[in-house]
Amino acid sequence: QVQLVESGGGLVQAGGSLTLSCAASISIFRIKVVGWHRQAPGKQRELVASITNDGTTLYPDSVKGRFTISRDNAKNTVYLQMNSVKPEDTAVYYCSADVVERYVNSYWGQGTQVTVSS
């Protein structure tokens, strides 16, 4: 069983910065893709960043240029650096991992709340 533990959420003012962490219980080299997602009240969960095991990153237009996903292989941790945050970034943020086992299985963390005040 793979565990993902998010941390770093909290309250931040609009225009500020926040860094989220996603620590995996397995070697990060076994993870094909790590994604950061968010879900605001009454809205569908959406992908905000992803990184593959070869370092390829992907962002939707809503966060491009403001959010940066990165990984520390030695710590089996993936980060989401959030800059110039906006009130509409308020949501619960989740990380996900597609892990190579017998098949590729997807795992999710428990989520961390990010609240941006105006």
WOJOLIN-V510702 format. One record per residue. N is the residue number from 0. RES is the residue in three letters. PHI is phi as a letter, one per 40 degrees, with the letter a starting at -180 (NA if undefined). PSI is psi in radians with two decimals (NA if undefined). NEAR is the number of other ideal C-beta (glycine too) atoms within 8 Angstrom. Layout:
{{N:RES:PHI:PSI:NEAR} {N:RES:PHI:PSI:NEAR}}
This chain:
{{0:GLN:NA:2.26:2} {1:VAL:c:2.33:10} {2:GLN:b:2.41:8} {3:LEU:b:2.24:14} {4:VAL:b:2.02:9} {5:GLU:c:2.63:15} {6:SER:a:2.93:8} {7:GLY:h:-0.09:9} {8:GLY:c:2.96:10} {9:GLY:i:-2.84:8} {10:LEU:b:2.30:5} {11:VAL:a:2.58:12} {12:GLN:c:2.64:6} {13:ALA:d:2.39:10} {14:GLY:g:-0.17:5} {15:GLY:c:-2.96:8} {16:SER:b:2.72:9} {17:LEU:a:2.51:11} {18:THR:b:2.15:9} {19:LEU:c:2.58:16} {20:SER:b:2.55:10} {21:CYS:b:1.88:16} {22:ALA:c:2.24:10} {23:ALA:c:2.59:15} {24:SER:c:0.01:8} {25:ILE:b:2.96:9} {26:SER:c:2.32:6} {27:ILE:c:-0.30:13} {28:PHE:c:-0.26:6} {29:ARG:c:-0.08:7} {30:ILE:c:2.09:13} {31:LYS:c:-0.80:8} {32:VAL:a:2.35:10} {33:VAL:b:2.31:16} {34:GLY:b:2.57:11} {35:TRP:b:2.30:18} {36:HIS:b:2.85:12} {37:ARG:a:2.68:13} {38:GLN:b:2.03:11} {39:ALA:c:2.75:9} {40:PRO:d:2.26:3} {41:GLY:g:0.08:3} {42:LYS:b:2.81:8} {43:GLN:c:2.69:4} {44:ARG:c:2.40:7} {45:GLU:b:2.58:9} {46:LEU:c:2.31:9} {47:VAL:b:-0.29:13} {48:ALA:a:2.62:14} {49:SER:a:2.71:11} {50:ILE:a:2.32:14} {51:THR:c:3.02:9} {52:ASN:c:-0.12:8} {53:ASP:b:0.16:4} {54:GLY:g:0.06:7} {55:THR:c:2.27:6} {56:THR:b:2.75:10} {57:LEU:a:2.38:7} {58:TYR:b:2.53:10} {59:PRO:c:2.85:8} {60:ASP:c:-0.51:5} {61:SER:c:-0.41:5} {62:VAL:b:-0.10:12} {63:LYS:d:2.31:8} {64:GLY:g:-0.24:3} {65:ARG:b:-0.64:8} {66:PHE:b:2.53:13} {67:THR:b:2.22:8} {68:ILE:b:2.44:15} {69:SER:a:2.92:8} {70:ARG:b:2.55:11} {71:ASP:b:1.78:9} {72:ASN:c:-0.61:7} {73:ALA:c:-0.51:4} {74:LYS:b:0.01:6} {75:ASN:f:0.75:11} {76:THR:b:2.46:11} {77:VAL:b:2.42:15} {78:TYR:b:2.68:12} {79:LEU:b:1.87:15} {80:GLN:c:2.12:10} {81:MET:b:2.02:13} {82:ASN:b:2.78:8} {83:SER:f:0.84:6} {84:VAL:c:2.67:14} {85:LYS:b:2.76:7} {86:PRO:d:-0.56:8} {87:GLU:c:-0.08:6} {88:ASP:c:-0.10:11} {89:THR:c:2.19:8} {90:ALA:a:3.00:10} {91:VAL:c:2.24:10} {92:TYR:b:2.30:16} {93:TYR:b:2.55:15} {94:CYS:b:2.65:16} {95:SER:b:2.71:13} {96:ALA:a:2.25:14} {97:ASP:c:1.96:11} {98:VAL:b:2.37:13} {99:VAL:c:1.88:7} {100:GLU:b:-2.36:6} {101:ARG:c:-0.70:2} {102:TYR:b:-3.03:4} {103:VAL:c:2.07:8} {104:ASN:b:2.57:8} {105:SER:b:2.38:8} {106:TYR:b:2.67:10} {107:TRP:b:2.59:8} {108:GLY:c:-3.12:13} {109:GLN:c:-0.23:7} {110:GLY:g:2.68:9} {111:THR:b:2.37:13} {112:GLN:c:2.29:9} {113:VAL:b:2.18:17} {114:THR:b:2.17:8} {115:VAL:b:2.10:15} {116:SER:c:2.55:8} {117:SER:c:NA:4}}
